[in-house]
């Protein structure tokens, strides 16, 4: 082999090595870009999930407080109704007792 052929082979080998290194570098930065994009998407999903969680907590708290207030109102209403029924029963008993005493001629 003469020196021209050896020189051409060396230049071709150097060019191939340079292109290979450039291709690996491109793949590295393309892989890095994909990695960064995936990371950004992951952060976006996490932020969205966090927002949904906070909104769910807020709604659940409102529903819980509303249920508590409704239960308290129902409880108070039931108590008032029970007291009224009790008073009504007492008044009915007193009226019945008074009527029976009048029927049999006894005064209270």
N, CA, C and O atoms as CSV, one atom per row, in Angstrom:
chain,resi,resn,atom,element,x,y,z
A,1,UNK,N,N,0.830,-1.163,0.000
A,1,UNK,CA,C,0.000,0.000,0.000
A,1,UNK,C,C,0.880,1.233,0.000
A,1,UNK,O,O,1.914,1.311,0.663
A,2,UNK,N,N,0.434,2.145,-0.744
A,2,UNK,CA,C,1.223,3.368,-0.803
A,2,UNK,C,C,0.709,4.366,0.234
A,2,UNK,O,O,-0.327,4.123,0.853
A,3,UNK,N,N,1.380,5.431,0.428
A,3,UNK,CA,C,1.067,6.405,1.473
A,3,UNK,C,C,-0.250,7.124,1.201
A,3,UNK,O,O,-0.926,7.539,2.143
A,4,UNK,N,N,-0.629,7.280,-0.074
A,4,UNK,CA,C,-1.900,7.944,-0.395
A,4,UNK,C,C,-3.073,7.090,0.083
A,4,UNK,O,O,-4.039,7.610,0.642
A,5,UNK,N,N,-2.985,5.776,-0.140
A,5,UNK,CA,C,-4.067,4.886,0.297
A,5,UNK,C,C,-4.155,4.848,1.823
A,5,UNK,O,O,-5.252,4.860,2.382
A,6,UNK,N,N,-3.003,4.802,2.499
A,6,UNK,CA,C,-2.992,4.765,3.973
A,6,UNK,C,C,-3.568,6.063,4.528
A,6,UNK,O,O,-4.336,6.048,5.489
A,7,UNK,N,N,-3.204,7.152,3.937
A,7,UNK,CA,C,-3.704,8.464,4.360
A,7,UNK,C,C,-5.211,8.545,4.162
A,7,UNK,O,O,-5.920,9.071,5.021
A,8,UNK,N,N,-5.704,8.039,3.055
A,8,UNK,CA,C,-7.146,8.060,2.788
A,8,UNK,C,C,-7.896,7.189,3.784
A,8,UNK,O,O,-8.969,7.563,4.257
A,9,UNK,N,N,-7.329,6.018,4.104
A,9,UNK,CA,C,-7.957,5.121,5.084
A,9,UNK,C,C,-7.975,5.785,6.461
A,9,UNK,O,O,-8.983,5.701,7.163
A,10,UNK,N,N,-6.900,6.432,6.859
A,10,UNK,CA,C,-6.833,7.118,8.155
A,10,UNK,C,C,-7.847,8.260,8.216
A,10,UNK,O,O,-8.517,8.434,9.234
A,11,UNK,N,N,-7.965,9.031,7.151
A,11,UNK,CA,C,-8.928,10.134,7.127
A,11,UNK,C,C,-10.351,9.597,7.188
A,11,UNK,O,O,-11.197,10.150,7.890
A,12,UNK,N,N,-10.620,8.504,6.442
A,12,UNK,CA,C,-11.958,7.905,6.452
A,12,UNK,C,C,-12.278,7.363,7.840
A,12,UNK,O,O,-13.396,7.533,8.325
A,13,UNK,N,N,-11.317,6.718,8.480
A,13,UNK,CA,C,-11.530,6.189,9.830
A,13,UNK,C,C,-11.782,7.310,10.834
A,13,UNK,O,O,-12.655,7.209,11.696
A,14,UNK,N,N,-10.997,8.381,10.705
A,14,UNK,CA,C,-11.181,9.526,11.604
A,14,UNK,C,C,-12.564,10.154,11.398
A,14,UNK,O,O,-13.221,10.547,12.361
A,15,UNK,N,N,-13.000,10.245,10.140
A,15,UNK,CA,C,-14.313,10.821,9.840
A,15,UNK,C,C,-15.412,9.936,10.412
A,15,UNK,O,O,-16.378,10.435,10.989
A,16,UNK,N,N,-15.266,8.606,10.252
A,16,UNK,CA,C,-16.259,7.689,10.815
A,16,UNK,C,C,-16.314,7.808,12.340
A,16,UNK,O,O,-17.394,7.809,12.932
A,17,UNK,N,N,-15.153,7.907,12.962
A,17,UNK,CA,C,-15.104,8.038,14.421
A,17,UNK,C,C,-15.763,9.347,14.859
A,17,UNK,O,O,-16.476,9.385,15.861
A,18,UNK,N,N,-15.520,10.413,14.104
A,18,UNK,CA,C,-16.115,11.709,14.446
A,18,UNK,C,C,-17.627,11.668,14.277
A,18,UNK,O,O,-18.364,12.182,15.119
A,19,UNK,N,N,-18.092,11.053,13.184
A,19,UNK,CA,C,-19.543,10.947,12.976
A,19,UNK,C,C,-20.191,10.071,14.058
A,19,UNK,O,O,-21.291,10.364,14.526
A,20,UNK,N,N,-19.501,8.998,14.449
A,20,UNK,CA,C,-20.024,8.127,15.507
A,20,UNK,C,C,-20.139,8.864,16.825
A,20,UNK,O,O,-21.135,8.721,17.534
A,21,UNK,N,N,-19.128,9.653,17.163
A,21,UNK,CA,C,-19.154,10.426,18.400
A,21,UNK,C,C,-20.265,11.478,18.348
A,21,UNK,O,O,-20.956,11.708,19.341
A,22,UNK,N,N,-20.432,12.107,17.200
A,22,UNK,CA,C,-21.496,13.110,17.050
A,22,UNK,C,C,-22.873,12.452,17.167
A,22,UNK,O,O,-23.787,13.012,17.771
A,23,UNK,N,N,-23.010,11.267,16.588
A,23,UNK,CA,C,-24.285,10.559,16.657
A,23,UNK,C,C,-24.603,10.172,18.099
A,23,UNK,O,O,-25.747,10.289,18.540
A,24,UNK,N,N,-23.591,9.712,18.830
A,24,UNK,CA,C,-23.815,9.368,20.242
A,24,UNK,C,C,-24.176,10.602,21.040
A,24,UNK,O,O,-25.029,10.547,21.925
A,25,UNK,N,N,-23.537,11.703,20.737
A,25,UNK,CA,C,-23.830,12.959,21.430
A,25,UNK,C,C,-25.264,13.397,21.146
A,25,UNK,O,O,-25.976,13.863,22.035
A,26,UNK,N,N,-25.670,13.235,19.880
A,26,UNK,CA,C,-27.048,13.587,19.498
A,26,UNK,C,C,-28.037,12.694,20.221
A,26,UNK,O,O,-29.059,13.165,20.719
A,27,UNK,N,N,-27.733,11.393,20.281
A,27,UNK,CA,C,-28.622,10.474,20.982
A,27,UNK,C,C,-28.677,10.829,22.454
A,27,UNK,O,O,-29.739,10.754,23.073
A,28,UNK,N,N,-27.562,11.210,23.014
A,28,UNK,CA,C,-27.522,11.591,24.428
A,28,UNK,C,C,-28.384,12.804,24.686
A,28,UNK,O,O,-29.151,12.827,25.649
A,29,UNK,N,N,-28.268,13.829,23.828
A,29,UNK,CA,C,-29.090,15.013,24.056
A,29,UNK,C,C,-30.535,14.761,23.693
A,29,UNK,O,O,-31.428,15.352,24.300
A,30,UNK,N,N,-30.797,13.896,22.715
A,30,UNK,CA,C,-32.186,13.550,22.398
A,30,UNK,C,C,-32.778,12.764,23.563
A,30,UNK,O,O,-33.921,12.990,23.958
A,31,UNK,N,N,-31.993,11.843,24.105
A,31,UNK,CA,C,-32.453,11.085,25.274
A,31,UNK,C,C,-32.660,12.003,26.462
A,31,UNK,O,O,-33.613,11.842,27.225
A,32,UNK,N,N,-31.772,12.958,26.616
A,32,UNK,CA,C,-31.894,13.928,27.710
A,32,UNK,C,C,-33.140,14.786,27.529
A,32,UNK,O,O,-33.848,15.076,28.494
A,33,UNK,N,N,-33.403,15.189,26.289
A,33,UNK,CA,C,-34.606,15.978,26.012
A,33,UNK,C,C,-35.875,15.188,26.314
A,33,UNK,O,O,-36.833,15.722,26.873
A,34,UNK,N,N,-35.871,13.906,25.935
A,34,UNK,CA,C,-37.028,13.051,26.224
A,34,UNK,C,C,-37.195,12.905,27.729
A,34,UNK,O,O,-38.304,12.941,28.262
A,35,UNK,N,N,-36.051,12.739,28.401
A,35,UNK,CA,C,-36.093,12.599,29.859
A,35,UNK,C,C,-36.659,13.869,30.509
A,35,UNK,O,O,-37.480,13.789,31.423
A,36,UNK,N,N,-36.222,15.020,30.041
A,36,UNK,CA,C,-36.723,16.292,30.577
A,36,UNK,C,C,-38.211,16.465,30.287
A,36,UNK,O,O,-38.966,16.939,31.135
A,37,UNK,N,N,-38.628,16.072,29.069
A,37,UNK,CA,C,-40.046,16.167,28.719
A,37,UNK,C,C,-40.884,15.253,29.604
A,37,UNK,O,O,-41.949,15.646,30.081
A,38,UNK,N,N,-40.403,14.043,29.820
A,38,UNK,CA,C,-41.127,13.099,30.680
A,38,UNK,C,C,-41.199,13.627,32.103
A,38,UNK,O,O,-42.218,13.483,32.777
A,39,UNK,N,N,-40.118,14.235,32.552
A,39,UNK,CA,C,-40.091,14.808,33.897
A,39,UNK,C,C,-41.095,15.959,34.007
A,39,UNK,O,O,-41.808,16.067,35.005
A,40,UNK,N,N,-41.152,16.806,32.998
A,40,UNK,CA,C,-42.104,17.929,33.001
A,40,UNK,C,C,-43.543,17.422,32.994
A,40,UNK,O,O,-44.401,17.962,33.693
A,41,UNK,N,N,-43.803,16.387,32.203
A,41,UNK,CA,C,-45.144,15.788,32.170
A,41,UNK,C,C,-45.484,15.204,33.541
A,41,UNK,O,O,-46.603,15.365,34.028
A,42,UNK,N,N,-44.526,14.532,34.156
A,42,UNK,CA,C,-44.733,13.969,35.496
A,42,UNK,C,C,-45.067,15.041,36.514
A,42,UNK,O,O,-45.954,14.865,37.348
A,43,UNK,N,N,-44.344,16.162,36.439
A,43,UNK,CA,C,-44.629,17.277,37.351
A,43,UNK,C,C,-46.022,17.847,37.091
A,43,UNK,O,O,-46.740,18.189,38.031
A,44,UNK,N,N,-46.397,17.946,35.840
A,44,UNK,CA,C,-47.733,18.446,35.500
A,44,UNK,C,C,-48.824,17.522,36.033
A,44,UNK,O,O,-49.829,17.986,36.573
A,45,UNK,N,N,-48.627,16.236,35.882
A,45,UNK,CA,C,-49.604,15.266,36.396
A,45,UNK,C,C,-49.681,15.368,37.914
A,45,UNK,O,O,-50.773,15.357,38.481
A,46,UNK,N,N,-48.537,15.467,38.571
A,46,UNK,CA,C,-48.516,15.576,40.033
A,46,UNK,C,C,-49.213,16.850,40.499
A,46,UNK,O,O,-49.977,16.829,41.464
A,47,UNK,N,N,-48.947,17.956,39.813
A,47,UNK,CA,C,-49.611,19.216,40.177
A,47,UNK,C,C,-51.120,19.119,39.990
A,47,UNK,O,O,-51.889,19.593,40.826
A,48,UNK,N,N,-51.536,18.502,38.891
A,48,UNK,CA,C,-52.971,18.322,38.646
A,48,UNK,C,C,-53.604,17.433,39.700
A,48,UNK,O,O,-54.695,17.724,40.190
A,49,UNK,N,N,-52.924,16.348,40.051
A,49,UNK,CA,C,-53.448,15.436,41.075
A,49,UNK,C,C,-53.543,16.138,42.423
A,49,UNK,O,O,-54.500,15.932,43.169
A,50,UNK,N,N,-52.548,16.967,42.733
A,50,UNK,CA,C,-52.564,17.726,43.989
A,50,UNK,C,C,-53.749,18.689,44.014
A,50,UNK,O,O,-54.433,18.815,45.029
A,51,UNK,N,N,-53.985,19.366,42.891
A,51,UNK,CA,C,-55.124,20.292,42.818
A,51,UNK,C,C,-56.445,19.551,42.991
A,51,UNK,O,O,-57.341,20.028,43.688
A,52,UNK,N,N,-56.568,18.388,42.358
A,52,UNK,CA,C,-57.792,17.584,42.498
A,52,UNK,C,C,-57.953,17.142,43.949
A,52,UNK,O,O,-59.060,17.177,44.487
A,53,UNK,N,N,-56.864,16.728,44.582
A,53,UNK,CA,C,-56.919,16.316,45.991
A,53,UNK,C,C,-57.361,17.436,46.904
A,53,UNK,O,O,-58.172,17.227,47.806
A,54,UNK,N,N,-56.830,18.629,46.674
A,54,UNK,CA,C,-57.214,19.779,47.500
A,54,UNK,C,C,-58.690,20.126,47.288
A,54,UNK,O,O,-59.407,20.412,48.247
A,55,UNK,N,N,-59.134,20.101,46.045
A,55,UNK,CA,C,-60.540,20.397,45.756
A,55,UNK,C,C,-61.455,19.348,46.379
A,55,UNK,O,O,-62.510,19.684,46.918
A,56,UNK,N,N,-61.054,18.083,46.308
A,56,UNK,CA,C,-61.846,17.007,46.906
A,56,UNK,C,C,-61.935,17.195,48.411
A,56,UNK,O,O,-63.001,17.018,49.001
A,57,UNK,N,N,-60.820,17.551,49.033
A,57,UNK,CA,C,-60.807,17.794,50.479
A,57,UNK,C,C,-61.759,18.934,50.830
A,57,UNK,O,O,-62.522,18.847,51.793
A,58,UNK,N,N,-61.704,19.994,50.045
A,58,UNK,CA,C,-62.556,21.163,50.302
A,58,UNK,C,C,-64.037,20.787,50.184
A,58,UNK,O,O,-64.845,21.163,51.033
A,59,UNK,N,N,-64.384,20.056,49.145
A,59,UNK,CA,C,-65.781,19.645,48.943
A,59,UNK,C,C,-66.218,18.706,50.062
A,59,UNK,O,O,-67.322,18.837,50.590
A,60,UNK,N,N,-65.353,17.759,50.422
A,60,UNK,CA,C,-65.703,16.810,51.482
A,60,UNK,C,C,-65.922,17.529,52.807
A,60,UNK,O,O,-66.813,17.176,53.579
A,61,UNK,N,N,-65.100,18.539,53.058
A,61,UNK,CA,C,-65.251,19.311,54.296
A,61,UNK,C,C,-66.587,20.048,54.295
A,61,UNK,O,O,-67.288,20.073,55.307
A,62,UNK,N,N,-66.938,20.648,53.156
A,62,UNK,CA,C,-68.222,21.357,53.053
A,62,UNK,C,C,-69.393,20.394,53.248
A,62,UNK,O,O,-70.350,20.707,53.957
A,63,UNK,N,N,-69.311,19.221,52.616
A,63,UNK,CA,C,-70.382,18.223,52.744
A,63,UNK,C,C,-70.476,17.768,54.194
A,63,UNK,O,O,-71.575,17.631,54.732
A,64,UNK,N,N,-69.339,17.535,54.826
A,64,UNK,CA,C,-69.327,17.101,56.224
A,64,UNK,C,C,-69.943,18.131,57.142
A,64,UNK,O,O,-70.742,17.795,58.017
A,65,UNK,N,N,-69.574,19.393,56.945
A,65,UNK,CA,C,-70.144,20.453,57.782
A,65,UNK,C,C,-71.643,20.590,57.531
A,65,UNK,O,O,-72.417,20.790,58.467
A,66,UNK,N,N,-72.046,20.483,56.280
A,66,UNK,CA,C,-73.482,20.556,55.951
A,66,UNK,C,C,-74.242,19.404,56.590
A,66,UNK,O,O,-75.338,19.599,57.116
A,67,UNK,N,N,-73.668,18.203,56.548
A,67,UNK,CA,C,-74.323,17.036,57.156
A,67,UNK,C,C,-74.423,17.218,58.666
A,67,UNK,O,O,-75.437,16.872,59.272
A,68,UNK,N,N,-73.372,17.761,59.269
A,68,UNK,CA,C,-73.391,18.006,60.716
A,68,UNK,C,C,-74.489,19.001,61.072
A,68,UNK,O,O,-75.254,18.783,62.011
A,69,UNK,N,N,-74.561,20.099,60.314
A,69,UNK,CA,C,-75.587,21.117,60.586
A,69,UNK,C,C,-76.987,20.554,60.363
A,69,UNK,O,O,-77.909,20.844,61.125
A,70,UNK,N,N,-77.140,19.749,59.318
A,70,UNK,CA,C,-78.449,19.139,59.063
A,70,UNK,C,C,-78.812,18.180,60.185
A,70,UNK,O,O,-79.951,18.172,60.651
A,71,UNK,N,N,-77.861,17.380,60.619
A,71,UNK,CA,C,-78.111,16.450,61.717
A,71,UNK,C,C,-78.453,17.173,63.004
A,71,UNK,O,O,-79.349,16.761,63.741
A,72,UNK,N,N,-77.735,18.253,63.271
A,72,UNK,CA,C,-78.019,19.042,64.471
A,72,UNK,C,C,-79.417,19.642,64.384
A,72,UNK,O,O,-80.173,19.619,65.355
A,73,UNK,N,N,-79.752,20.179,63.215
A,73,UNK,CA,C,-81.095,20.753,63.033
A,73,UNK,C,C,-82.174,19.702,63.199
A,73,UNK,O,O,-83.201,19.952,63.829
A,74,UNK,N,N,-81.945,18.525,62.635
A,74,UNK,CA,C,-82.925,17.439,62.759
A,74,UNK,C,C,-83.030,17.016,64.221
A,74,UNK,O,O,-84.124,16.791,64.738
A,75,UNK,N,N,-81.871,16.911,64.880
A,75,UNK,CA,C,-81.870,16.525,66.296
A,75,UNK,C,C,-82.611,17.525,67.158
A,75,UNK,O,O,-83.404,17.147,68.020
A,76,UNK,N,N,-82.353,18.803,66.926
A,76,UNK,CA,C,-83.048,19.842,67.691
A,76,UNK,C,C,-84.541,19.824,67.390
A,76,UNK,O,O,-85.371,19.975,68.287
A,77,UNK,N,N,-84.868,19.640,66.126
A,77,UNK,CA,C,-86.291,19.563,65.743
A,77,UNK,C,C,-86.965,18.362,66.388
A,77,UNK,O,O,-88.097,18.458,66.861
A,78,UNK,N,N,-86.273,17.240,66.407
A,78,UNK,CA,C,-86.839,16.040,67.039
A,78,UNK,C,C,-87.016,16.260,68.530
A,78,UNK,O,O,-88.011,15.832,69.116
A,79,UNK,N,N,-86.043,16.933,69.143
A,79,UNK,CA,C,-86.153,17.228,70.579
A,79,UNK,C,C,-87.368,18.113,70.833
A,79,UNK,O,O,-88.156,17.844,71.740
A,80,UNK,N,N,-87.520,19.166,70.037
A,80,UNK,CA,C,-88.666,20.075,70.215
A,80,UNK,C,C,-89.977,19.330,69.987
A,80,UNK,O,O,-90.953,19.522,70.713
A,81,UNK,N,N,-89.980,18.474,68.962
A,81,UNK,CA,C,-91.199,17.702,68.686
A,81,UNK,C,C,-91.498,16.761,69.851
A,81,UNK,O,O,-92.649,16.619,70.263
A,82,UNK,N,N,-90.464,16.127,70.373
A,82,UNK,CA,C,-90.648,15.224,71.512
A,82,UNK,C,C,-91.176,15.949,72.731
A,82,UNK,O,O,-92.065,15.452,73.422
A,83,UNK,N,N,-90.626,17.129,72.996
A,83,UNK,CA,C,-91.100,17.934,74.131
A,83,UNK,C,C,-92.550,18.331,73.909
A,83,UNK,O,O,-93.368,18.254,74.826
A,84,UNK,N,N,-92.871,18.759,72.683
A,84,UNK,CA,C,-94.253,19.160,72.385
A,84,UNK,C,C,-95.202,17.975,72.533
A,84,UNK,O,O,-96.298,18.121,73.073
A,85,UNK,N,N,-94.790,16.811,72.058
A,85,UNK,CA,C,-95.639,15.616,72.195
A,85,UNK,C,C,-95.815,15.288,73.679
A,85,UNK,O,O,-96.915,14.971,74.133
A,86,UNK,N,N,-94.717,15.369,74.421
A,86,UNK,CA,C,-94.802,15.104,75.861
A,86,UNK,C,C,-95.731,16.072,76.561
A,86,UNK,O,O,-96.542,15.670,77.396
A,87,UNK,N,N,-95.613,17.356,76.222
A,87,UNK,CA,C,-96.498,18.364,76.822
A,87,UNK,C,C,-97.950,18.117,76.405
A,87,UNK,O,O,-98.877,18.213,77.208
A,88,UNK,N,N,-98.109,17.797,75.132
A,88,UNK,CA,C,-99.462,17.509,74.641
A,88,UNK,C,C,-100.060,16.296,75.342
A,88,UNK,O,O,-101.239,16.289,75.697
A,89,UNK,N,N,-99.246,15.284,75.536
A,89,UNK,CA,C,-99.730,14.084,76.236
A,89,UNK,C,C,-100.085,14.422,77.674
A,89,UNK,O,O,-101.101,13.962,78.197
A,90,UNK,N,N,-99.249,15.224,78.307
A,90,UNK,CA,C,-99.532,15.635,79.690
A,90,UNK,C,C,-100.818,16.443,79.757
A,90,UNK,O,O,-101.654,16.220,80.632
A,91,UNK,N,N,-100.973,17.388,78.823
A,91,UNK,CA,C,-102.202,18.185,78.801
A,91,UNK,C,C,-103.412,17.305,78.516
A,91,UNK,O,O,-104.474,17.491,79.110
A,92,UNK,N,N,-103.251,16.346,77.607
A,92,UNK,CA,C,-104.349,15.415,77.305
A,92,UNK,C,C,-104.708,14.576,78.522
A,92,UNK,O,O,-105.886,14.363,78.809
A,93,UNK,N,N,-103.708,14.108,79.228
A,93,UNK,CA,C,-103.954,13.328,80.441
A,93,UNK,C,C,-104.668,14.167,81.492
A,93,UNK,O,O,-105.623,13.717,82.126
A,94,UNK,N,N,-104.181,15.406,81.667
A,94,UNK,CA,C,-104.828,16.298,82.643
A,94,UNK,C,C,-106.270,16.561,82.257
A,94,UNK,O,O,-107.152,16.567,83.116
A,95,UNK,N,N,-106.519,16.780,80.969
A,95,UNK,CA,C,-107.897,17.034,80.511
A,95,UNK,C,C,-108.766,15.799,80.706
A,95,UNK,O,O,-109.920,15.896,81.124
A,96,UNK,N,N,-108.203,14.648,80.401
A,96,UNK,CA,C,-108.960,13.396,80.576
A,96,UNK,C,C,-109.266,13.171,82.062
A,96,UNK,O,O,-110.390,12.816,82.420
A,97,UNK,N,N,-108.280,13.375,82.909
A,97,UNK,CA,C,-108.453,13.210,84.345
A,97,UNK,C,C,-109.520,14.173,84.868
A,97,UNK,O,O,-110.371,13.786,85.670
A,98,UNK,N,N,-109.474,15.411,84.417
A,98,UNK,CA,C,-110.454,16.417,84.830
A,98,UNK,C,C,-111.861,16.022,84.365
A,98,UNK,O,O,-112.831,16.156,85.112
A,99,UNK,N,N,-111.960,15.529,83.114
A,99,UNK,CA,C,-113.269,15.124,82.582
A,99,UNK,C,C,-113.819,13.954,83.364
A,99,UNK,O,O,-115.013,13.926,83.662
A,100,UNK,N,N,-112.974,12.972,83.710
A,100,UNK,CA,C,-113.429,11.804,84.464
A,100,UNK,C,C,-113.910,12.229,85.865
A,100,UNK,O,O,-114.913,11.717,86.361
A,101,UNK,N,N,-113.198,13.152,86.483
A,101,UNK,CA,C,-113.586,13.635,87.802
A,101,UNK,C,C,-114.912,14.357,87.736
A,101,UNK,O,O,-115.738,14.248,88.643
A,102,UNK,N,N,-115.118,15.112,86.635
A,102,UNK,CA,C,-116.401,15.825,86.503
A,102,UNK,C,C,-117.534,14.842,86.262
A,102,UNK,O,O,-118.647,15.035,86.751
A,103,UNK,N,N,-117.248,13.787,85.504
A,103,UNK,CA,C,-118.285,12.793,85.222
A,103,UNK,C,C,-118.709,12.121,86.532
A,103,UNK,O,O,-119.898,11.896,86.758
A,104,UNK,N,N,-117.761,11.810,87.371
A,104,UNK,CA,C,-118.081,11.127,88.612
A,104,UNK,C,C,-118.337,12.088,89.761
A,104,UNK,O,O,-118.516,11.659,90.901
A,105,UNK,N,N,-118.356,13.371,89.473
A,105,UNK,CA,C,-118.725,14.384,90.447
A,105,UNK,C,C,-117.674,14.711,91.457
A,105,UNK,O,O,-117.999,15.173,92.551
A,106,UNK,N,N,-116.453,14.496,91.144
A,106,UNK,CA,C,-115.375,14.854,92.070
A,106,UNK,C,C,-114.643,16.059,91.507
A,106,UNK,O,O,-114.317,16.074,90.320
A,107,UNK,N,N,-114.381,17.055,92.312
A,107,UNK,CA,C,-113.618,18.230,91.848
A,107,UNK,C,C,-112.120,17.984,92.090
A,107,UNK,O,O,-111.711,17.248,92.989
A,108,UNK,N,N,-111.326,18.649,91.230
A,108,UNK,CA,C,-109.900,18.462,91.435
A,108,UNK,C,C,-109.431,19.491,92.371
A,108,UNK,O,O,-108.245,19.532,92.698
